[in-house]
Amino acid sequence: MSYGSLKQAESQDGKIRISMDVCTCEIYDHGIIWGNVSITVSCSVGAAHMPESTARLMFIL
């Protein structure tokens, strides 16, 4: 995927897998990896609707 592109994620058993190739990672001392990925989410349940929203998901490995 390239910067700024969107891809529909498929849910499997209530979980979504995000490929590491869309994440930005930095490696620090002692093998600590700090990564992040921007995700855009929206949902609707009956009459209730959450507008599309983008967030940055950060993680440490």
Secondary structure, DSSP 8 states (H G I E B T S, - for coil): --TT-------BTTB----GGGSEEEE-GGG-EEEEEEEEEEEEETTEEEEEEEEEEEEE-
